[in-house]
Amino acid sequence: MAGAPTEGLAVSPLVAFAYLVSGVLFILALRGLSSPESSRRGNRLGMLGMLIAVGTTMATHDAVALPELGGAILIGGVIGFFVARKIAMTAMPQLVAAFHSLVGLAAVVVGAAAYLNPDSFGILDAATQQIHHASRIELGLGVAIGAITFSGSVIAFLKLNGNMSGKPILLPLRHVINLGTLLAILGLIGWFYALPAPTDVPWLFWTVVALSFLIGFLLIIPIGGADMPVVVSMLNSYSGWAAAAMGFTLQNTAMIITGALVGSSGAILSYIMCKAMNRGFLAVIAGGFGAETAAGGGEAKEQRPWKRGSAEDAAFLMKQADSVIIVPGYGMAVSQAQHALREMADMLKAEGVSVKYAIHPVAGRMPGHMNVLLAEANVPYDEVFELEDINSSFAQTDVAFVIGANDVTNPAAKTDKTSPIYGMPILDVGNAKTVLFVKRSMGGVGYAGVDNDVFYQDNTMMLLADAKKMVEEIVKALGH
């Protein structure tokens, strides 16, 4: 049978060992990605593990399927290569969301193929000529999680890419609708399992798929822009569990291992992100967390007094300082100012100024977004600090240089219970002796749609310009 595992080879100890090796390499890859210093090695180990897994899978299939598999790999590889070459770092969050959607859709497609032709997947009971009972659960859960991942990731992509408003879209009785839909999906999967001949009732399977697509949409639209980093990591977890479920259907050990690793690591990351944002993990899974108060604080307060400074002012203040803490945000990413920022920091260090970088766990729109950008600019790893390690230092710092980081420095998270970011830990930049805040204009607000009181503090000087242009002007002023 074309595409079916080759007789005898699929149960070979060598095949099992190859999948085990690939699984170990994936674990080592995750371990490597836990630190900037070892991230390159982690990526290489992950690539090697995937090469072994794909090669083993191709070797266990009849030669008839090899041209199709090779063609698919070639097409996907070419597309991936050009996307990776052209994608801007500012678009990485939506790219990740798009990749998650493809994983979810792949799970649905594989599940549908297995349902329509169970014999080709080895899940047909010879005696009853029906799908094995265990495979029915795997199929049901696989397509459900995959469909949720797909539609949820599409909404996340649209929000991150600006095609849809980042504000929460609150439906009446949404929690009741969501819970009812989830219970309906689980009930239908249970019915699918219990039926004597589920292949004779096709509407049941397709209803599970349709409702799962719907609930993915319903779960994400109530979530506001401030919480999108958690959504990205949560969808990452969903995509892993979908892949693991399909791994059981395909009887592919490597896929089970990989899916379980992605699912569990994504769940752990989601928990860490929730803790960093002071959100409830169960509330994230339910959807619409943090959205109850979304109506608060969405307008900029341009009528309030504020002070404007120039690049020369900023250069003078930082050159006279003993310590400067740089706080990068999405504005830095948009203007690609990280290289100019590192040059500025190098010039300050040459003047004897202590320079550090403060990173909020959800700065940007994806976990680790700022760390990647700074690493791209060859910023020394020992100068980069996480929120909990540096937050207390702002009170003893001469200058806090904030470059495009609005929501993660906004005191409204501590003071305004109506704010969509209320309860989220922030970087206390306002405690520094002087705050230099780089921003395009006073008319805009952050991704969460909330004005920032730091703009109007007596110790704040606003530097209104494109982030890269402003930093480049500061560099010129430092050189004079």
ChimeraX attribute file (.defattr): number of C-alpha atoms within 10 A of each C-alpha:
attribute: neighborCount
match mode: 1-to-1
recipient: residues
	/A:1	10
	/A:2	12
	/A:3	17
	/A:4	18
	/A:5	21
	/A:6	16
	/A:7	11
	/A:8	8
	/A:9	14
	/A:10	19
	/A:11	12
	/A:12	11
	/A:13	10
	/A:14	12
	/A:15	18
	/A:16	17
	/A:17	11
	/A:18	19
	/A:19	26
	/A:20	18
	/A:21	17
	/A:22	26
	/A:23	24
	/A:24	16
	/A:25	21
	/A:26	26
	/A:27	20
	/A:28	17
	/A:29	23
	/A:30	18
	/A:31	14
	/A:32	20
	/A:33	17
	/A:34	11
	/A:35	12
	/A:36	14
	/A:37	13
	/A:38	13
	/A:39	16
	/A:40	14
	/A:41	16
	/A:42	23
	/A:43	17
	/A:44	15
	/A:45	21
	/A:46	23
	/A:47	16
	/A:48	17
	/A:49	26
	/A:50	20
	/A:51	13
	/A:52	20
	/A:53	24
	/A:54	17
	/A:55	12
	/A:56	19
	/A:57	20
	/A:58	18
	/A:59	16
	/A:60	19
	/A:61	20
	/A:62	15
	/A:63	15
	/A:64	12
	/A:65	14
	/A:66	15
	/A:67	10
	/A:68	12
	/A:69	16
	/A:70	12
	/A:71	11
	/A:72	11
	/A:73	13
	/A:74	12
	/A:75	11
	/A:76	11
	/A:77	12
	/A:78	11
	/A:79	11
	/A:80	11
	/A:81	11
	/A:82	10
	/A:83	12
	/A:84	13
	/A:85	8
	/A:86	8
	/A:87	11
	/A:88	13
	/A:89	17
	/A:90	22
	/A:91	16
	/A:92	16
	/A:93	22
	/A:94	22
	/A:95	19
	/A:96	19
	/A:97	26
	/A:98	19
	/A:99	18
	/A:100	28
	/A:101	27
	/A:102	18
	/A:103	22
	/A:104	31
	/A:105	22
	/A:106	20
	/A:107	29
	/A:108	27
	/A:109	15
	/A:110	21
	/A:111	28
	/A:112	19
	/A:113	13
	/A:114	22
	/A:115	23
	/A:116	12
	/A:117	15
	/A:118	21
	/A:119	16
	/A:120	17
	/A:121	17
	/A:122	18
	/A:123	22
	/A:124	19
	/A:125	13
	/A:126	11
	/A:127	6
	/A:128	10
	/A:129	13
	/A:130	19
	/A:131	24
	/A:132	17
	/A:133	18
	/A:134	12
	/A:135	22
	/A:136	24
	/A:137	16
	/A:138	22
	/A:139	28
	/A:140	27
	/A:141	23
	/A:142	28
	/A:143	31
	/A:144	30
	/A:145	26
	/A:146	36
	/A:147	33
	/A:148	31
	/A:149	34
	/A:150	31
	/A:151	24
	/A:152	29
	/A:153	32
	/A:154	22
	/A:155	22
	/A:156	30
	/A:157	25
	/A:158	16
	/A:159	22
	/A:160	25
	/A:161	16
	/A:162	11
	/A:163	10
	/A:164	13
	/A:165	15
	/A:166	23
	/A:167	21
	/A:168	25
	/A:169	16
	/A:170	17
	/A:171	12
	/A:172	8
	/A:173	8
	/A:174	15
	/A:175	16
	/A:176	10
	/A:177	14
	/A:178	18
	/A:179	13
	/A:180	13
	/A:181	18
	/A:182	17
	/A:183	12
	/A:184	16
	/A:185	24
	/A:186	16
	/A:187	13
	/A:188	17
	/A:189	22
	/A:190	14
	/A:191	15
	/A:192	23
	/A:193	21
	/A:194	12
	/A:195	13
	/A:196	13
	/A:197	14
	/A:198	19
	/A:199	18
	/A:200	10
	/A:201	11
	/A:202	13
	/A:203	11
	/A:204	17
	/A:205	24
	/A:206	13
	/A:207	15
	/A:208	25
	/A:209	24
	/A:210	16
	/A:211	18
	/A:212	27
	/A:213	21
	/A:214	17
	/A:215	24
	/A:216	25
	/A:217	21
	/A:218	25
	/A:219	22
	/A:220	28
	/A:221	22
	/A:222	22
	/A:223	28
	/A:224	26
	/A:225	22
	/A:226	28
	/A:227	28
	/A:228	25
	/A:229	25
	/A:230	27
	/A:231	27
	/A:232	27
	/A:233	26
	/A:234	25
	/A:235	30
	/A:236	28
	/A:237	25
	/A:238	29
	/A:239	33
	/A:240	30
	/A:241	29
	/A:242	32
	/A:243	29
	/A:244	27
	/A:245	27
	/A:246	29
	/A:247	23
	/A:248	17
	/A:249	24
	/A:250	21
	/A:251	16
	/A:252	17
	/A:253	20
	/A:254	26
	/A:255	24
	/A:256	24
	/A:257	22
	/A:258	25
	/A:259	23
	/A:260	21
	/A:261	20
	/A:262	24
	/A:263	24
	/A:264	17
	/A:265	18
	/A:266	23
	/A:267	21
	/A:268	15
	/A:269	19
	/A:270	25
	/A:271	20
	/A:272	17
	/A:273	22
	/A:274	23
	/A:275	15
	/A:276	19
	/A:277	24
	/A:278	15
	/A:279	21
	/A:280	14
	/A:281	18
	/A:282	11
	/A:283	12
	/A:284	21
	/A:285	15
	/A:286	14
	/A:287	21
	/A:288	23
	/A:289	22
	/A:290	23
	/A:291	20
	/A:292	15
	/A:293	16
	/A:294	23
	/A:295	14
	/A:296	16
	/A:297	21
	/A:298	16
	/A:299	13
	/A:300	17
	/A:301	18
	/A:302	12
	/A:303	6
	/A:304	9
	/A:305	10
	/A:306	16
	/A:307	13
	/A:308	13
	/A:309	15
	/A:310	17
	/A:311	21
	/A:312	15
	/A:313	16
	/A:314	26
	/A:315	22
	/A:316	14
	/A:317	15
	/A:318	24
	/A:319	19
	/A:320	14
	/A:321	19
	/A:322	16
	/A:323	21
	/A:324	27
	/A:325	26
	/A:326	20
	/A:327	26
	/A:328	29
	/A:329	25
	/A:330	22
	/A:331	23
	/A:332	26
	/A:333	23
	/A:334	17
	/A:335	14
	/A:336	18
	/A:337	23
	/A:338	24
	/A:339	19
	/A:340	20
	/A:341	25
	/A:342	17
	/A:343	16
	/A:344	21
	/A:345	23
	/A:346	16
	/A:347	16
	/A:348	23
	/A:349	16
	/A:350	11
	/A:351	15
	/A:352	14
	/A:353	18
	/A:354	16
	/A:355	18
	/A:356	19
	/A:357	25
	/A:358	29
	/A:359	27
	/A:360	27
	/A:361	25
	/A:362	25
	/A:363	25
	/A:364	29
	/A:365	25
	/A:366	25
	/A:367	21
	/A:368	15
	/A:369	23
	/A:370	27
	/A:371	22
	/A:372	13
	/A:373	20
	/A:374	21
	/A:375	16
	/A:376	12
	/A:377	16
	/A:378	12
	/A:379	20
	/A:380	13
	/A:381	14
	/A:382	8
	/A:383	12
	/A:384	21
	/A:385	17
	/A:386	14
	/A:387	18
	/A:388	15
	/A:389	11
	/A:390	17
	/A:391	19
	/A:392	14
	/A:393	15
	/A:394	22
	/A:395	15
	/A:396	12
	/A:397	20
	/A:398	20
	/A:399	29
	/A:400	28
	/A:401	24
	/A:402	25
	/A:403	27
	/A:404	26
	/A:405	25
	/A:406	29
	/A:407	27
	/A:408	30
	/A:409	23
	/A:410	26
	/A:411	22
	/A:412	24
	/A:413	22
	/A:414	14
	/A:415	11
	/A:416	15
	/A:417	14
	/A:418	15
	/A:419	24
	/A:420	30
	/A:421	33
	/A:422	22
	/A:423	18
	/A:424	23
	/A:425	22
	/A:426	24
	/A:427	24
	/A:428	20
	/A:429	31
	/A:430	23
	/A:431	20
	/A:432	21
	/A:433	17
	/A:434	24
	/A:435	26
	/A:436	27
	/A:437	26
	/A:438	26
	/A:439	24
	/A:440	16
	/A:441	12
	/A:442	15
	/A:443	11
	/A:444	15
	/A:445	19
	/A:446	20
	/A:447	21
	/A:448	23
	/A:449	25
	/A:450	26
	/A:451	24
	/A:452	22
	/A:453	15
	/A:454	23
	/A:455	25
	/A:456	16
	/A:457	15
	/A:458	14
	/A:459	17
	/A:460	23
	/A:461	23
	/A:462	23
	/A:463	25
	/A:464	17
	/A:465	15
	/A:466	19
	/A:467	26
	/A:468	22
	/A:469	14
	/A:470	23
	/A:471	27
	/A:472	18
	/A:473	19
	/A:474	22
	/A:475	23
	/A:476	14
	/A:477	15
	/A:478	19
	/A:479	10
	/A:480	7
